[in-house]
Amino acid sequence: MGKLTVENILNKKSKNRTPSQVVVQDVVKIKKGERVLIIANPATSEIAQDLYSASCESGALTTLMYQPDKTSFDNANAEVLAAIASEPDVCFLISNIKLGKDPAATAKPYKAENGQEVTHIFDYLLDGKKTMRGAWTPGITADMMNRTAAIDYKELQNRCAKLAELFKGAVSVRVTAPGGTNLLIPINGRSLLFDDGDFSKPGTGGNIPAGEVFISPVVGGSQLKAGDGTVLEQQSDGCEGVIVYDGSMTFSDGDSILETPITCKVEKGFVTDISGGAESRRLLKTILEAELRPFVLEKEGKLPQGQASVYKKNARNIGELGIGLNPAATITGNMLEDEKAFHTCHFAIGENYDNDAPSLIHLDGVVREPTIVLTYADGSNRTILENGSLTIE
C-alpha cells in the first residue's frame, strides 16, 4: 500500500473530480466571492445542477435560472436578459438549443469600444465591455459532458498556440477534402480565435466541450484591411469554390448527421447554389427563412431601418472556418461536439465572429478528413492538416 502523503491525496482528488468540477476549477477558474449566473433549460437540468454545486463549492455566489428551449429565431426570456444585464463575473449558458436573441439590442445595438455594434447583452459584456467571462453549451448532453469536458487543457492550449503562430501573416487558406470540398478563403487582416479551454480572464469564453480554432473569412465585397486598419485593397472577392458537407449540419430545427452530402457552390463569399438530397432542401429552407424574416423584424421595429437587406445577404455568407482539436470528441450528430472532433473542419453559413456580417443564422457544417494549406504574402505555403491529421506536432 502506497504511503499516504498530501501529494497523493491531492492527486487522488484531482483524478476523482467530476467534469463540472474540472470546468469550474480548470477552465473558468471561479474564485471565492464571485457572482456566477447559470441559465439552463429543463432538458439540461442535470448538467446545470452539477455546475451549480461545483460553483458553490468554489465559494461563488451562484444563481441558477431556467427558461424554455429557444431556437435560432426565438428571443430569450426578458427575465434571463435582465439577469445577464446585472453583470455577473461568470455566466454559463447551458442551453438545449440556443440562449435566444436579445430583441432590445437587436433593435438598438450596443456600441463596443471599437465602435462595432453588438446585438446581444451577453456578447456586449463578454466581447464589448470585457467585464464577464463564461461558457456556453448549445446542445449539451450529460453523455457528452462526461466524455469530452475533462480533457488535458494544457495540451489543447499548446496546439491552439502553435496554430495561432502559423496563421500570423497568412493571407488565404485552401481547404480540400476527399468528399469534394475545394474552397479558397481570404483571411488577410483577420485573427485566429480559439476555444482552448482557458476562460479565466474577463472577456474570455467559449464552448464546453472546448477544442477548436476558428477564423472569419473576409466578407465578399468588403474592403481588405491590415491589422492597423489600413486599406490593402478596395474590395475582397470573398471565398470561392465548393463546400461538400459530409459529416453533420446545423439546421434551424436542430443538428443531424448527414446521410447524403450537401454541396454548396460559393461565389464571392456567398452560397449561390445548394444541392444534394432531403438534407440540402432542409438547409435551403433554413436559409430562406433567415432571408425573409429580417424584413418582418424591420417592419415591427425590431431591426433598424435598412438592416433587413443586410441580414438577407449575409444569410448566405461563409462566416467561419473552424478546425476540431478535442481528442475525445467524435461526430455524433450534435454540432457542439462534432465541430470539435479531430480529423475535421467546419464551415458556417451566416453571421461571423468579426461582427461585420450580421445575420439571423450561424449554421455549422462538418467536413471530414480535410487538407488545409495556408498561403502567406510572399507566396509561400504551409500545410497544417493533411487528410485530417495535424502536421504541426
N, C-alpha and C positions, 0 to 999 in steps of 0.2 A: 504494500500500500504506500502511495507517494506521500511525501511529507506535506502536511497542511500548512502552507505559507500564505501570506497576504497576496502574493503574486498569483498563486494557484487559485485562490478564492476569486480574485478579480477576473482571471482568465475564464473560469467556470461560469461566472456571472455573465461575461460578455457572450460566451457561446450559447447561453441559455436565454438570451434576450428574445423577446417577440419582435416580429417585423415592425410593429408600431413603435416599440422602444428604440429600435435601430434608427428609424426615420426621425423620431423626436431628438435623439441624442447625437447621431452622426451626421444627419442631413440638414435639418433646420436648426439644430443645436439650441433648443429652447432653454432659457435661463430662468432662475427663480424670480418671481415677481412680474414676469412679462404677461401681457394680455394676449390670449390666444382665442381666436374665433374659428369654430368648425361648423361648416354648412354642409348638410347632408340631405339625402332622400331616404324614405323608408327602406328601399332596396339596399342601401349601403350602410345601414344602421350598425351592423356588426363591426365593420372597419372603423366607422366614426366613433363608436364607443371605446374601441381599443385605443384610438388616438387620444380620445378624451382622458382616459385613465393614464396613459403614458405622459401626457402633458401635465396632468395634475401631479404625478409622481416627481416631475422635474421642478415643481414649485410654481407653475404658471397659474394665473387667474384665467380659468378656461370656461368658455361658453359654447354650448352645442345647440344648433338650430336645425330644424327640418323644414323642407318645402317639397311640394310635389315634383315629379320628374319634369324637366324642361328640355325642349328640343332646340335646334339652331334658330328657330324663328320665334320662340317664346320669350317673354320678359321674366326676369327674376321677380320674386315677391317683393313688394315695397319694403316690408319689414327686414328682409335679408339685405337689400341695398342700404337701408338705414344703418344696419349693424356694421356693414363694411365701412360706411362713412364715419363711424366712430373711431376709425383709425387704430385697429389693433396692431400689436407688434408682429403677430404672425396670423395668417389666415389660411386654413385648409379648406379647399373646395372638394368635397368627397361626393362627386356627382355621379348618378347612374347614367346620365347622358351629358347634359350641359348645365352650367350655372344659370343661364338665362341672360338676356340682354338688359341694358340699363336705358329705359326709354327717355328719361330726362337728359342723360348725357348724349344719347343719340340725336335728340332734337337740338341740344345746345352743348356741344362738346367742351370738355375741359381743355385748357391750354397748358401744355408742358413747358418747362423752362426753355427748351429748344424751339418753342413755337409750334410744335406739332399738336394736332388736335387728337384728343383721346376720348373714345365714346363709351367708356365704362369706368365707374368709380374704382373697381378693383385694379384695372390697368393703370389708372391715374396714380393711385397710391404706390403701386409697385414700380412702374416704369417712369412716371412723371415726377412725382414728389420724391420717390425712392425712400419712403419712410416705413414701408412694410416689406415683409418677406413672406414666402408661403409656398404651398404646393397644391397642385390640382390633379384630379384623377378621373377624368371623364370616362365612364365605362368600367371602373374598377370592380373586380370581384374578389371575394375572400381567397379563392384559389390563386388568383394572380398575385395578390398581395403576399401570400405565403411563399410563393415560388420565386418572385422577382425583386422584392424590396430589400432583402437582407443580403446584398452583394458586397464585393470588395470595392468600396467607393474610391479608395486611393488609386487602384488600378484603373478604374474608369476615368478618373480625373487626369491621370497621366496620358491616356490615349487621347482624350479631348485636347489636352495641351499640345501634344505633338501635331495633331491635325490643324490646330489654330495657327501654329508656326508655318505649316505648309501652305495654308490658304493666304497668308500675307503676301501681297503683291500679285496674286493671281487675278487675271482679267476675265477668264472664262473657264467653264467646266464642260467636258464632253462626257455624257453618260450613254453607254451602250449595254445591252443585255441580251442573253440568248432568246428571250421571248420576242424580240423585235424592237425594243426601245433604242432610239438613236436621237439624242437631243443635245443641242448646243445651248449653253446657258451663260449669258453675260453676268458677271458679278463685280465688274470694275467699281471700286468705291464702296462695296458692301463689306460688312464684317461678319465673320463666322460667329454664331451663337451656340451656346452649349446647354445641354440638360445633363450636367455632370454629377448631380447629387450633392453639390455644395451650395446650399441655400441659407447660409449662415449670416449673411450681411444684408442690411436694409437695401431694398431694390433688387434682390435676387429671388428667384423662384423657378419652378419647373414641375415636370411630371413626376409622379410616383406610379409605376416604376420609372426611374430615370434611365438615361443611356442613349443619347443621340447628340450629334452636332447638326446644325441646320443653318441655312442661309437663304435670304430673299433674293431671287433673281432681279436684275434691273428691269423695271416695268417697260414694256414696249411703248414707244412714243415719248418717253420721258427723257430729260436731259441726263447725260452721263456726267457724274461729278467725282472728283477726288475726295479723299477723307477730309480735307480742309474746306470743302465746298466749291473749289474751283471747277468751272465747267470744262470738261475734257472734250466733249463732242456735243453737237447740237441736239442729237436725238439718238436714242437707243433703238435698235431693231427688235430687241427682246429675244426670248427663247425661240428657237427654230428647230423643227424636226417632228419626231413621233415619240409618244409615250405609249407603251403597251403595259397596262396594269395587269399583272398575272399572279398577285398574291392575295390582297384583300383591298376593300374600298369602303370609304365612309359615304353614306347617303343621308338624306335628311331624317329618315326614319330608323337609322342605325347602321352598324357595320356588318360586313359579310365577307367570308372567304369567297373568292371568285371561282365559279365553276367554268365560266368562259371568259377569256381575257377581254379587256376593254381597250380598244385602240383609240387614242386621241391624237389628231393632227394638230400641230401647234404652229402658228404663223405670227410673227411679230409680237410674240409674248402671250398670245391668247389662243384658246382652244377654238378651232374652226369647224371640226368635224368629229363626231363620236360614233364608233361602230363596234359591233360585237353581238352578243345575244341579249337576253332579257335584262341582264345587269347593266348593259350600256344604255338601255332605254330608261332604266331606273335612275342612272346618273343624269341623263339628259333631263328627265322630269324635275330633279332637284335643282339643276342649273336654271331651267326655265322659270321655276318658281322664284328663284333668287333674282332673276332679271325683272320679273313683273311686280313683285311685292314692294320694292322701293318706291314705285310711283303711288301706291296706295298709302304708304307711310308719309310720303311727301305731302299728299293731299290732306292727310289727317294732321299735319303739322308735327309729325314725329321724325321727320328728316328736314334739314334746311332746304330751302328752295334751290333748285338746280343740282342737288346731290343725287337725285334718283338716277339720272343718266350715267353718272359716275359709278354708282353702285351696280347698275346693269352691266356696264362694260367690264367691270372687274370680277363679275361672276364667272368669267372665263379666263381670268388671269392665272398664270402659273406663279403661285405665291410662295412656294418653298421647295427647296431640295434638302432632304434630310438623310442622314446615314445612321443606321442602327448599330449600337455599341454595347448592348446589355447581353452578356453571355447566357443569362438564364431565361431570356425571352425567346418565344417562338411565335410562328404565325398561327393564331387561334381563331381569327375572325373578329377580334376585338382590337381596334386600332390603337388603343392606349398601349397595349403590349406589342402589337405587330410592328409598329414603326420603330421599336427599339431592338428588334431581332437582328442578330448577327447575319451577315451574308445578304443583307437587303439595303435598298434605299427607298425613299418615298418622295413623291411629288404631291403638292397640294394645289388644288384649284380654288381660286377665290382670294380672300384678303391675305396680306403678307405680314411680316414682322417688323417692317421698317415704316409702317403707318403711312405709306404713300399709295396704297391700293385698297381703299375701304370697300367692303362687300358684306353681304349678309351671311356668306358661307366661307368655310375653310375646309375643303374636302380632301383628306389624305388618302392616297392610294399607294400600295406597296409594289415594288418591282424586285423580283428575285435575281440573285447572282449577278449584280451589275459590275461592270468595269468603269471606273471613274478616273478621268485624267484631267489634271489642272494644266492650264496654259498661262504663262507669265508674259509680261510686257515685252521681254526680249525675245519671245518666240519659243523659249524652252518649255519642256513638258515634264510633269511628274505624275506617275500613276500611283494612286493611293488605295484603290481597290482593284483587284483583278479576279474576275469571275466570283465576286462576292467576298474574297479573302483580303484582309488588310495587308498592305505591303510596307507598313511603317514600323514594324517591330522586328 
